[in-house]
Amino acid sequence: MSISPSSSAQAAREAVAHRLRDLRKEAGLTVVQLAAACGWHYSKTSRIENALTGPSTNDIRRWCAATHADGQAQDLVVQSVNAESMYRQWRDQVRAGLRHIQQSRVQASRATELFRIYSSSLVPGLLQTEGYAQAVLGIAASVHDLAVDDSAEAARARIERSRIIHEQGHRFVVVIEEPVLYCQVADTDAMAAQLGYLLTAGALPAVSLGIIPMAARRSHWPEETFHVYDDRRVSVELVSAEVNVTQPGEIVQYLQTFERLRGMAVYGADARALVLRAIEALH
């Protein structure tokens, strides 16, 4: 079964949208009549009811007033705020800078005992070297067209956060696809340093590093990069946003998917051989 990374967020938004639509219908109002009562264009009503636009607090209060359902406004406001907070667009996150994002994740990392990390695109942040991290974050600054490029500071903050892999009380189960080793996001020297560090980090007692070979017979297709923090939360990285999944049923689905991916990976000497082959390919 395929995972839809934004399904929790979208389902939560749709639940609010459906309830608002039901209130309009129960009040006997058309889309146009509801819009006129609220003082906006009818297309906005349609966008809200189809979960294309999340309603603001004021939108919900106007809607409930127009449908004589003022008593339901506060519950719907809370439900909507929770839905929108699940889906955090990157443009909103990077507004305060890339360094701020790295620092904001320190507390969540320290509170986690077991990290399960799957990446199909890049070396995971907790295993990155500073040179590799700066290259990756430099690309992020360009993609998001930041007014101030703080990728160097962000890289240092990321490396500071990654020191957690040397601290007691945490375990890291990391699975990456072999093409990650060949994705040259940095110059040759930085890539060589990064791949060399994977050999070191993969040998740490708290780290289990698995690599899914390109030649492996697949029992599951590559997925979007995701992180599982204990059994409490899953963070999924999309092009437009970071989605945080907290619904227990969906977390179980991610854990099952992680186990299938982990089962295709090689470890120990076999994993080191793949890394060494990628290092040789740089020269």
ABEGO torsion letter per residue (X at the ends): XBBBAAAAAAAAAAAAAAAAAAAAAAAGBBAAAAAAAAGBBAAAAAAAAAGABBBBAAAAAAAAAAAGAAAAAAAAAAAAAAAAAABBBAAAAAAAEAAAAAAAAAAAAAABABBBBBBAABBBAAABBAAAAAAAAAAAAAAAGBABBAAAAAAAAAAAAAAAAABBGBBBBBBBBAAAAABBABBAAAAAAAAAAAAAAAABAABBBBBBBAABBBABBBBBBBBBBEAABBBBBBAABBBBBABAAAAAAAAAAAAAAAAABBBEAAAAAAAAAAAAAAX
